[in-house]
């Protein structure tokens, strides 16, 4: 597979035209527009700009929040995974925007991990960011490359995908984001002198899912 091959090679994280209705938009137009307007090519987010003009973010969150369990369960696996990724990233950004200026998501909470706060209402229940990420990485989808689509505003995570994730671009984005992460010296380095591969702790933390899905 693409991820396993890369590891082996190295060895050898509301506006015009956007509907304002609360109904779910399967094209994620608001989220797509937000990413194009407030996120740079290297994944940096203009939180200050979003705080001043939160309409796109509010629209995206409102529309995703309209998805019920019955509707979600009726989707294909690709549609469900794309939704989980987009919802995770949008809610992570929203938390930072609400508390901005803060240097990271973890600084939005005084105790415990901000990723464990279960204040996200989606698909008929409450979620934490960690639970959304775990669901995306679960046996229901069996593709650990989803890890490289998830961003929670910390230096160690993968950069934000440049566009909204959909079932149509899911496979391509997972492969592109995996390569983007693994080719970054910040996340992975190979010392040719001693033949040692230094990997991001993110890969260690999700080692079980990676080994589950990539067996070279």
C-alpha positions in Angstrom: 0.0 0.0 0.0 1.0 3.6 -0.4 1.6 4.3 3.3 3.6 1.1 3.9 5.7 1.8 0.7 6.6 5.2 1.9 7.7 3.9 5.3 9.8 1.3 3.6 11.4 3.8 1.2 12.2 6.1 4.1 13.9 3.2 5.9 15.9 1.6 3.0 0.1 16.2 10.8 -21.0 32.0 4.8 -20.5 33.9 1.8 -21.8 34.4 -1.7 -22.5 31.1 -3.3 -22.7 29.2 0.0 -26.1 28.1 1.3 -27.0 29.5 4.7 -29.7 26.9 5.3 -29.4 24.7 8.3 -30.0 21.6 6.0 -27.0 19.4 5.6 -25.0 20.1 2.5 -23.3 16.9 1.1 -21.0 19.1 -1.0 -19.7 20.9 2.1 -19.7 24.2 0.3 -19.3 26.4 3.4 -16.5 24.2 4.8 -14.8 24.2 1.3 -15.0 28.0 1.1 -13.6 28.4 4.6 -10.6 26.2 3.9 -9.9 28.2 0.7 -10.2 31.5 2.4 -8.7 31.0 5.9 -6.2 28.2 5.5 -2.8 28.5 3.8 -1.1 26.0 1.5 1.0 24.7 4.4 -2.0 24.2 6.7 -1.8 27.3 8.8 -5.2 28.7 9.9 -6.1 32.4 10.1 -7.9 32.1 13.5 -8.1 35.9 13.9 -9.8 36.3 10.6 -12.3 33.5 11.4 -13.0 35.1 14.8 -13.9 38.3 13.1 -16.0 36.6 10.4 -17.4 33.4 11.8 -20.3 33.0 9.4 -18.8 30.3 7.2 -17.7 28.2 10.2 -21.1 28.6 11.9 -22.9 27.5 8.7 -20.6 24.5 8.3 -21.2 23.4 11.9 -24.9 24.0 11.8 -25.3 22.0 8.6 -23.2 19.1 9.9 -25.2 19.1 13.1 -28.4 18.4 11.1 -27.3 14.9 10.2 -29.2 12.3 12.2 -28.2 8.7 13.0 -30.6 7.1 10.6 -29.3 9.2 7.7 -25.7 8.7 8.7 -26.1 4.9 8.9 -27.6 4.9 5.4 -24.6 6.4 3.8 -21.7 4.5 2.2 -18.5 4.0 4.3 -16.7 6.7 2.3 -19.5 9.2 2.9 -19.5 8.4 6.6 -15.7 8.7 7.0 -15.6 12.0 5.0 -18.3 13.4 7.4 -16.4 12.3 10.5 -13.2 13.9 9.2 -14.8 17.2 8.2 -16.8 17.4 11.5 -13.7 16.7 13.6 -11.7 19.4 11.9 -14.4 22.0 11.9 -15.1 21.5 15.6 -11.4 21.6 16.5 -11.1 24.9 14.6 -14.3 26.2 16.3 -12.9 25.6 19.8 -9.7 27.5 19.0 -11.6 30.3 17.4 -13.9 30.7 20.5 -10.9 31.0 22.8 -8.5 32.9 20.5 -5.9 34.1 21.0 -4.6 30.8 22.3 -1.5 29.0 20.9 -3.2 25.6 20.5 -6.3 23.6 21.2 -5.0 22.2 24.5 -4.7 25.8 25.8 -8.5 26.2 25.5 -9.0 24.1 28.6 -7.6 24.6 32.1 -7.7 20.9 33.1 -7.6 17.6 31.3 -7.2 17.3 27.6 -9.3 19.5 25.3 -9.6 16.5 23.0 -11.6 14.6 25.6 -14.3 17.2 26.2 -17.6 15.7 25.1 -19.4 18.8 24.0 -19.9 18.0 20.3 -23.5 17.1 19.3 -23.5 15.0 16.1 -25.4 12.0 14.7 -27.7 11.7 17.7 -25.1 11.7 20.5 -22.3 13.6 22.2 -18.8 13.2 21.0 -15.3 14.4 22.0 -12.7 15.2 19.3 -10.8 12.1 20.4 -13.9 9.9 20.0 -14.5 11.3 16.5 -10.9 10.5 15.6 -11.1 7.0 17.1 -14.3 6.4 15.1 -12.6 7.5 11.9 -9.7 5.1 12.6 -11.9 2.2 13.7 -12.5 -1.2 12.2 -15.6 0.2 10.4 -13.3 1.9 7.8 -10.0 0.0 8.0 -7.8 2.7 6.5 -5.3 4.2 9.0 -4.5 6.9 6.4 -7.5 8.7 7.9 -5.0 9.8 10.6 -3.5 12.2 8.1 -6.8 13.9 7.4 -7.4 14.7 11.1 -6.2 18.1 12.5 -6.7 19.4 16.0 -4.6 22.5 16.1 -1.4 21.1 17.5 2.1 21.0 16.0 2.3 17.2 16.0 -0.9 16.5 14.0 -1.2 16.4 10.2 -1.9 19.6 8.4 -5.5 20.4 7.5 -6.6 18.9 4.1 -6.8 21.8 1.6 -10.4 21.0 0.6 -13.4 19.4 2.2 -13.3 15.6 2.2 -15.9 13.7 0.3 -16.4 10.2 -0.8 -15.2 11.2 -4.3 -11.8 12.6 -3.2 -11.3 10.5 0.0 -8.9 7.9 -1.3 -6.8 10.6 -3.2 -6.7 12.9 -0.2 -5.7 10.1 2.2 -2.8 9.2 -0.1 -1.7 12.8 -0.7 -1.9 13.7 3.0 0.0 10.6 4.0 2.8 11.4 1.6 2.7 15.1 2.8 3.1 14.0 6.4 5.8 11.3 5.8 7.9 13.5 3.5 8.0 16.3 6.1 11.3 16.5 8.0 9.3 17.8 11.0 7.4 14.5 11.3 9.8 11.9 9.9 13.5 11.8 9.4 15.9 9.1 8.2 19.5 9.3 9.3 21.5 7.6 6.5 24.6 7.5 8.6 23.2 5.2 11.2 20.3 3.9 9.2 17.7 4.9 11.8 14.2 6.2 10.9 12.8 8.7 13.4 9.0 8.8 13.2 6.5 11.2 14.6 4.9 10.1 18.0 1.6 10.3 16.1 2.5 7.2 14.2 3.5 5.5 17.5 0.2 6.4 19.1 -1.8 4.9 16.3 0.6 2.0 15.6 -2.1 -0.6 16.2 -4.4 0.8 13.5 -1.5 1.3 11.1 -0.3 -2.3 11.5 -3.9 -3.5 11.2 -4.3 -2.0 7.7 -0.7 -2.0 6.3 1.1 -5.3 6.3 4.1 -5.3 4.1 
